[in-house]
Amino acid sequence: MSSAVTLPVEPTERELTREELDRYSRQMILPGFGMTAQRRLANARVAVVGAGGLGSPLLIYLAAAGVGELTLIDNDTVDVSNLHRQVIHSTASVGRPKVESAAEAIARLNPHVRVEARAERLDIDNVLELLDGHDLVIDGVDNFETRYLIADACEILGLPEVWGSVLRYEGQVAVFWSGHGPALRDLFPEPPEAGSVPSCAEGGVLGVLPGQIGRAMANEAIKLITGVGEPLLGRLAILDAARGSWRELRIAPDPDRVPVSGLSLEAVSCLMPIAVAGAAHDDPALAVSAPQLQEILQARARGDLDFDLVDIRQPEEYSVGHIEGSRLVPMGTISVDPAPPDPAPTDPGVPDQVALPRDRDIVITCRSGARSGRLLDRLVAAGYGRVKQLDGGVIAWQREVDPSMGCDPSMGV
């Protein structure tokens, strides 16, 4: 580690037990590691936000390495759709709080690690209180609102942050530490527009990818705590799991950025879906509930009604589970021009654009209603007068009409 970076953790004053020495002996014999590094680990207090896809492997490896105290913060429960990637949990954990399931797994692995399980969601009112007093914070969450709250809180508290993200086949890892190197807002000054980046539930994620990124995050945490090696401070490591390759980008503090000195609702308001007065997706007259859709589908089957049910998700999502009688038209292929587009030469590298019919009734649906709500706003603004959306998407259909239909109700990584 660079001599310009001050270690956040001092070695514990207590003597390690014989059992601990035996347990950690293989890493203690590493050149440059030894007793001092192990005693730093034993004295470390680390906050891990998120006990899902990223949190699972990093919690396992931090506990195995001998980190003295872990605070787990997550308000979610275990769902069966989590289990292909959230390996700290088991089938028996389904329905239980993730922090409780993870704490029990850690206790089985290493009884020397103290665990504080906080089954609550970080927000602007509690983030400073929950993170204060730790030596290191690890961001293993899956939403931009919480990511920026963590980053801003770490900047205010002067804490180093290990950061990682995954989506589809790509993962990223970095260390942020304002005052010693870049912070998250130096790399990403503002979050993306709400809904512009799909969640893992919408875009998918290779099950093994969070394991690879989570282990890399655990490695960064151990380096920061012990002072062994060079942390990813000022560097962003990017994994392409499909190609099996890593690449690295250099990042630096923005000299013109005003440091974060306090939390405010304005600082995170752009993370929320924009509330527009009179927005189409807020109009109850333009929404159909799952039971209502079931009724009109039955009426269509009898020949009493005629309408299109359009599923705007990706083909991969549609193949997992869809409403019988719907047709797939991915959102990215839908043209929403005020008038039908002029014919143009077809580019084989670009999906054909589809204009939904204006002269018939249409119900659009997606996974949860977020994407269909955005599309509905655009369609209404373009003059479509016979379009509605399924309120709550296929998740609502599965919950209220057809529990046997396959779909992923989890928003976790």
C-alpha positions as CSV (number, residue, x, y, z in Angstrom):
1,M,0.0,0.0,0.0
2,S,1.2,3.5,-0.7
3,S,2.8,5.3,2.3
4,A,0.5,8.2,1.5
5,V,-2.5,6.1,2.7
6,T,-3.0,5.8,6.5
7,L,-4.2,2.4,7.6
8,P,-7.7,2.6,9.2
9,V,-7.1,-0.3,11.6
10,E,-4.5,-0.7,14.4
11,P,-3.5,-4.3,15.5
12,T,-5.6,-5.7,18.4
13,E,-3.8,-5.6,21.8
14,R,-5.0,-9.1,22.8
15,E,-3.1,-12.2,22.0
16,L,-4.6,-14.5,19.4
17,T,-5.6,-17.9,20.7
18,R,-3.9,-21.1,19.7
19,E,-7.1,-22.1,17.7
20,E,-6.9,-18.7,15.9
21,L,-3.2,-19.2,15.1
22,D,-3.9,-22.6,13.6
23,R,-7.0,-21.4,11.7
24,Y,-5.1,-18.5,10.0
25,S,-1.7,-20.0,9.7
26,R,-1.7,-20.4,6.0
27,Q,-2.2,-16.7,5.4
28,M,0.1,-15.6,8.3
29,I,3.1,-17.3,6.7
30,L,2.7,-15.1,3.6
31,P,5.6,-12.7,3.0
32,G,4.6,-9.3,4.3
33,F,1.6,-10.6,6.2
34,G,2.5,-12.2,9.5
35,M,1.1,-11.7,13.0
36,T,0.6,-7.9,12.6
37,A,-1.7,-8.1,9.6
38,Q,-3.7,-10.9,11.3
39,R,-4.1,-8.8,14.5
40,R,-5.3,-5.9,12.4
41,L,-7.9,-8.1,10.9
42,A,-9.0,-9.2,14.3
43,N,-9.4,-5.6,15.4
44,A,-11.3,-4.5,12.3
45,R,-14.9,-3.4,12.4
46,V,-16.4,-3.6,8.9
47,A,-19.9,-2.5,7.8
48,V,-21.3,-4.5,4.8
49,V,-24.4,-3.1,3.2
50,G,-26.2,-5.8,1.3
51,A,-26.3,-9.6,2.1
52,G,-27.1,-10.7,-1.4
53,G,-25.1,-11.6,-4.5
54,L,-22.1,-9.5,-3.7
55,G,-22.4,-9.7,0.0
56,S,-22.6,-13.5,0.1
57,P,-19.0,-14.3,-1.1
58,L,-17.3,-11.3,0.5
59,L,-18.9,-12.0,3.9
60,I,-17.8,-15.6,3.7
61,Y,-14.2,-14.7,2.8
62,L,-14.0,-11.8,5.3
63,A,-15.2,-14.1,8.1
64,A,-12.9,-16.9,7.0
65,A,-9.9,-14.4,7.0
66,G,-10.6,-13.4,10.6
67,V,-12.2,-9.9,10.4
68,G,-13.1,-9.2,14.0
69,E,-16.5,-7.6,13.7
70,L,-19.0,-7.5,10.8
71,T,-22.1,-5.3,10.7
72,L,-24.6,-6.6,8.2
73,I,-27.2,-4.2,6.9
74,D,-30.0,-5.4,4.7
75,N,-33.8,-5.2,5.0
76,D,-34.6,-7.9,2.4
77,T,-35.6,-11.6,2.8
78,V,-34.3,-14.6,1.0
79,D,-36.2,-15.6,-2.1
80,V,-35.7,-18.8,-4.0
81,S,-34.7,-16.8,-7.1
82,N,-31.7,-15.5,-5.1
83,L,-30.1,-18.9,-4.6
84,H,-28.3,-19.3,-7.9
85,R,-26.0,-16.5,-6.9
86,Q,-26.5,-15.6,-3.2
87,V,-24.5,-18.5,-1.9
88,I,-24.4,-17.6,1.8
89,H,-28.1,-18.6,1.9
90,S,-29.7,-22.0,1.5
91,T,-33.1,-23.4,0.5
92,A,-34.0,-23.6,4.2
93,S,-33.4,-19.8,4.5
94,V,-36.2,-18.8,2.0
95,G,-38.5,-16.3,3.5
96,R,-36.1,-15.4,6.3
97,P,-34.3,-12.0,6.7
98,K,-31.0,-12.1,4.8
99,V,-29.0,-10.7,7.7
100,E,-30.2,-13.5,10.0
101,S,-29.4,-16.2,7.5
102,A,-26.0,-14.7,6.7
103,A,-25.2,-14.2,10.4
104,E,-25.9,-17.9,11.1
105,A,-23.7,-19.0,8.2
106,I,-20.8,-16.8,9.5
107,A,-21.2,-18.3,13.0
108,R,-20.9,-21.8,11.6
109,L,-17.8,-20.8,9.6
110,N,-15.9,-18.9,12.2
111,P,-17.1,-18.4,15.8
112,H,-14.4,-15.8,16.4
113,V,-16.2,-13.2,14.3
114,R,-18.7,-11.0,16.0
115,V,-21.7,-10.2,13.9
116,E,-24.3,-7.4,14.3
117,A,-27.3,-8.0,12.1
118,R,-29.3,-4.9,11.2
119,A,-32.5,-5.8,9.2
120,E,-33.2,-2.3,8.1
121,R,-32.8,-0.3,4.9
122,L,-30.3,2.6,4.8
123,D,-31.9,5.9,4.3
124,I,-31.0,9.6,4.7
125,D,-32.0,9.5,8.3
126,N,-30.0,6.5,9.5
127,V,-27.1,6.1,7.2
128,L,-24.6,8.2,9.2
129,E,-25.5,6.6,12.4
130,L,-25.3,3.0,11.0
131,L,-21.9,3.5,9.3
132,D,-20.2,5.7,11.9
133,G,-17.7,3.9,14.1
134,H,-16.6,1.4,11.5
135,D,-13.1,1.2,10.0
136,L,-14.3,0.3,6.5
137,V,-17.6,0.2,4.5
138,I,-18.4,-2.2,1.8
139,D,-21.1,-1.4,-0.7
140,G,-22.8,-4.6,-1.9
141,V,-26.2,-3.1,-2.8
142,D,-28.1,-3.1,-6.1
143,N,-29.8,0.3,-6.3
144,F,-28.4,3.8,-7.1
145,E,-30.2,5.5,-4.3
146,T,-28.4,3.5,-1.6
147,R,-25.1,3.5,-3.4
148,Y,-24.9,7.3,-3.5
149,L,-26.1,7.5,0.2
150,I,-23.3,5.1,1.2
151,A,-20.7,7.0,-0.9
152,D,-21.8,10.4,0.4
153,A,-21.9,9.2,4.0
154,C,-18.4,7.7,3.7
155,E,-17.1,11.0,2.3
156,I,-18.6,12.8,5.3
157,L,-17.3,10.3,7.8
158,G,-13.9,10.0,6.2
159,L,-14.2,6.3,5.7
160,P,-12.8,4.1,2.9
161,E,-15.4,2.3,0.8
162,V,-15.0,-0.9,-1.2
163,W,-17.4,-0.7,-4.1
164,G,-18.6,-3.3,-6.6
165,S,-21.3,-3.8,-9.2
166,V,-22.5,-6.6,-11.5
167,L,-24.9,-6.8,-14.4
168,R,-25.3,-9.5,-17.0
169,Y,-21.7,-10.6,-17.8
170,E,-19.8,-7.6,-16.5
171,G,-18.6,-6.6,-13.0
172,Q,-16.6,-3.7,-11.6
173,V,-14.6,-3.2,-8.5
174,A,-13.0,0.0,-7.0
175,V,-11.9,1.5,-3.7
176,F,-13.1,5.1,-2.9
177,W,-11.7,7.2,-0.1
178,S,-12.1,10.9,-0.3
179,G,-9.0,12.7,0.9
180,H,-6.7,9.8,-0.1
181,G,-8.0,9.3,-3.6
182,P,-11.2,9.5,-5.6
183,A,-14.7,9.2,-4.3
184,L,-17.7,7.7,-6.1
185,R,-18.8,11.1,-7.3
186,D,-15.5,11.7,-8.9
187,L,-16.1,8.8,-11.2
188,F,-19.9,9.1,-11.5
189,P,-20.8,12.7,-10.5
190,E,-24.5,12.0,-10.9
191,P,-26.6,8.8,-11.0
192,P,-28.1,7.7,-14.2
193,E,-31.7,8.7,-15.0
194,A,-34.2,6.6,-13.1
195,G,-34.9,3.4,-15.1
196,S,-32.2,4.0,-17.7
197,V,-30.1,1.1,-16.3
198,P,-31.8,-2.2,-15.8
199,S,-31.6,-4.0,-12.5
200,C,-30.3,-7.6,-12.4
201,A,-33.9,-8.7,-12.2
202,E,-34.5,-6.9,-15.5
203,G,-31.2,-7.4,-17.3
204,G,-30.1,-10.7,-15.7
205,V,-26.8,-11.7,-14.1
206,L,-24.6,-14.7,-14.6
207,G,-24.8,-16.6,-11.3
208,V,-21.1,-17.0,-10.8
209,L,-20.3,-13.3,-11.6
210,P,-21.3,-11.9,-8.1
211,G,-19.0,-14.5,-6.6
212,Q,-16.0,-13.3,-8.7
213,I,-16.7,-9.7,-7.9
214,G,-17.5,-10.3,-4.3
215,R,-14.3,-12.2,-3.7
216,A,-12.4,-9.3,-5.4
217,M,-14.1,-6.9,-3.0
218,A,-13.1,-9.0,0.0
219,N,-9.5,-9.0,-1.3
220,E,-9.6,-5.2,-1.4
221,A,-11.0,-5.0,2.1
222,I,-8.3,-7.3,3.4
223,K,-5.6,-5.2,1.7
224,L,-7.0,-2.0,3.2
225,I,-7.2,-3.4,6.7
226,T,-3.8,-5.1,6.7
227,G,-1.7,-2.8,4.6
228,V,-0.6,-5.7,2.4
229,G,-0.5,-5.1,-1.3
230,E,-1.8,-2.2,-3.3
231,P,-5.6,-1.4,-3.1
232,L,-7.7,-0.4,-6.1
233,L,-7.6,3.2,-4.9
234,G,-7.6,5.4,-8.1
235,R,-8.3,2.4,-10.3
236,L,-11.4,0.7,-11.6
237,A,-11.1,-3.0,-12.4
238,I,-13.6,-4.3,-14.9
239,L,-14.3,-8.0,-15.5
240,D,-15.8,-9.3,-18.7
241,A,-16.9,-12.8,-17.5
242,A,-18.0,-13.9,-21.0
243,R,-14.5,-13.4,-22.3
244,G,-12.7,-14.2,-19.0
245,S,-10.7,-11.0,-19.1
246,W,-10.0,-8.0,-16.8
247,R,-9.1,-4.5,-17.7
248,E,-8.3,-1.5,-15.6
249,L,-9.1,2.2,-15.8
250,R,-7.3,5.0,-13.9
251,I,-9.5,7.4,-12.0
252,A,-8.6,10.5,-10.1
253,P,-10.3,13.1,-7.9
254,D,-12.1,15.8,-9.7
255,P,-10.4,19.1,-8.6
256,D,-13.5,21.1,-9.4
257,R,-15.9,18.9,-7.5
258,V,-17.3,20.4,-4.3
259,P,-16.7,17.8,-1.5
260,V,-19.8,16.3,0.1
261,S,-20.3,17.9,3.5
262,G,-23.9,17.0,4.3
263,L,-26.7,14.8,3.2
264,S,-29.9,16.3,1.8
265,L,-32.9,15.1,0.0
266,E,-31.9,17.2,-3.0
267,A,-28.7,15.3,-3.3
268,V,-30.6,12.0,-3.9
269,S,-33.9,13.2,-5.4
270,C,-32.6,12.5,-8.9
271,L,-32.4,8.9,-8.0
272,M,-36.1,8.5,-7.8
273,P,-38.5,8.2,-10.7
274,I,-39.5,11.7,-11.7
275,A,-43.0,12.6,-10.5
276,V,-44.7,14.5,-13.3
277,A,-48.0,16.1,-12.7
278,G,-50.6,14.4,-14.9
279,A,-48.1,11.7,-16.0
280,A,-49.9,9.0,-17.9
281,H,-48.6,6.2,-15.7
282,D,-50.2,7.9,-12.6
283,D,-53.6,8.0,-14.2
284,P,-55.8,5.2,-12.8
285,A,-57.9,5.3,-16.0
286,L,-54.8,4.1,-17.9
287,A,-54.1,1.1,-15.7
288,V,-55.5,-2.4,-15.6
289,S,-55.2,-4.6,-12.5
290,A,-54.3,-8.2,-12.8
291,P,-57.8,-9.5,-12.0
292,Q,-59.2,-7.0,-14.5
293,L,-56.8,-8.3,-17.2
294,Q,-57.8,-11.8,-16.4
295,E,-61.5,-10.9,-17.0
296,I,-60.8,-9.1,-20.3
297,L,-58.6,-11.9,-21.5
298,Q,-61.4,-14.3,-20.9
299,A,-63.8,-12.0,-22.7
300,R,-61.3,-11.9,-25.6
301,A,-61.2,-15.7,-25.7
302,R,-65.0,-15.7,-26.0
303,G,-64.9,-13.3,-28.8
304,D,-66.5,-10.5,-26.8
305,L,-63.4,-8.2,-26.9
306,D,-60.5,-7.5,-29.2
307,F,-57.2,-6.0,-27.9
308,D,-53.5,-6.6,-27.9
309,L,-51.6,-7.6,-24.8
310,V,-48.0,-6.6,-25.4
311,D,-45.1,-7.7,-23.2
312,I,-42.2,-5.2,-23.6
313,R,-39.5,-7.2,-21.7
314,Q,-36.5,-8.9,-23.2
315,P,-36.8,-12.3,-24.8
316,E,-34.8,-13.9,-22.0
317,E,-37.3,-12.6,-19.4
318,Y,-40.3,-13.6,-21.6
319,S,-39.0,-17.1,-21.9
320,V,-38.8,-17.5,-18.1
321,G,-42.5,-16.8,-17.7
322,H,-45.2,-14.7,-19.4
323,I,-49.0,-14.2,-19.5
324,E,-50.7,-16.6,-21.8
325,G,-52.0,-14.6,-24.8
326,S,-49.4,-11.9,-24.7
327,R,-47.0,-11.2,-27.5
328,L,-43.4,-10.1,-27.1
329,V,-42.3,-6.7,-28.4
330,P,-39.2,-5.6,-26.6
331,M,-39.3,-2.0,-25.5
332,G,-36.1,-1.1,-27.3
333,T,-37.7,-2.0,-30.6
334,I,-40.8,0.1,-30.2
335,S,-41.0,3.3,-32.2
336,V,-42.8,6.1,-30.4
337,D,-43.0,8.8,-33.0
338,P,-45.9,11.2,-33.3
339,A,-46.5,9.7,-36.7
340,P,-45.5,6.3,-38.1
341,P,-41.8,6.3,-39.2
342,D,-40.9,6.6,-42.8
343,P,-39.6,3.4,-44.4
344,A,-35.8,3.2,-44.2
345,P,-33.1,0.7,-45.3
346,T,-32.7,-2.0,-42.7
347,D,-29.5,-2.0,-40.7
348,P,-28.7,-5.7,-39.8
349,G,-27.0,-4.5,-36.6
350,V,-30.1,-2.6,-35.3
351,P,-33.4,-4.3,-34.3
352,D,-36.3,-3.5,-36.6
353,Q,-38.4,-0.7,-35.1
354,V,-42.1,-1.5,-34.5
355,A,-44.9,1.0,-34.4
356,L,-47.7,-0.1,-32.2
357,P,-51.2,0.2,-33.8
358,R,-53.1,3.4,-33.0
359,D,-56.5,2.0,-34.1
360,R,-56.9,-0.8,-31.5
361,D,-56.9,-1.2,-27.8
362,I,-53.5,-2.2,-26.3
363,V,-52.4,-3.3,-22.8
364,I,-48.7,-3.2,-22.3
365,T,-46.8,-5.0,-19.5
366,C,-43.3,-5.5,-18.2
367,R,-41.9,-7.1,-15.1
368,S,-43.1,-4.7,-12.4
369,G,-44.7,-1.8,-14.2
370,A,-41.7,0.5,-14.2
371,R,-40.8,0.1,-17.9
372,S,-44.4,0.0,-19.0
373,G,-45.1,3.2,-17.1
374,R,-42.3,5.0,-18.9
375,L,-43.4,3.7,-22.3
376,L,-47.0,4.6,-21.5
377,D,-46.0,8.2,-20.8
378,R,-44.3,8.4,-24.2
379,L,-47.1,6.8,-26.1
380,V,-49.7,9.1,-24.6
381,A,-47.5,12.1,-25.4
382,A,-47.3,10.8,-29.0
383,G,-51.0,10.8,-29.3
384,Y,-51.9,7.2,-28.6
385,G,-55.4,7.2,-27.1
386,R,-56.2,3.5,-26.8
387,V,-53.3,2.2,-24.6
388,K,-53.2,1.1,-21.0
389,Q,-50.6,-0.7,-18.8
390,L,-50.9,-3.7,-16.4
391,D,-50.5,-2.3,-12.9
392,G,-47.7,-4.1,-11.2
393,G,-46.6,-6.0,-14.3
394,V,-46.2,-9.8,-14.5
395,I,-45.2,-9.8,-10.8
396,A,-48.7,-8.7,-9.9
397,W,-50.2,-11.3,-12.4
398,Q,-48.1,-14.0,-10.7
399,R,-49.1,-12.9,-7.2
400,E,-52.8,-12.3,-7.8
401,V,-53.8,-14.6,-10.7
402,D,-51.3,-17.3,-11.6
403,P,-48.8,-18.2,-8.8
404,S,-47.5,-21.1,-11.0
405,M,-46.2,-18.7,-13.7
406,G,-42.4,-18.4,-13.7
407,C,-40.8,-15.0,-13.2
408,D,-38.1,-13.5,-11.0
409,P,-39.8,-11.4,-8.2
410,S,-36.4,-10.5,-6.7
411,M,-34.8,-7.1,-7.1
412,G,-31.6,-8.3,-5.4
413,V,-28.2,-8.7,-7.1
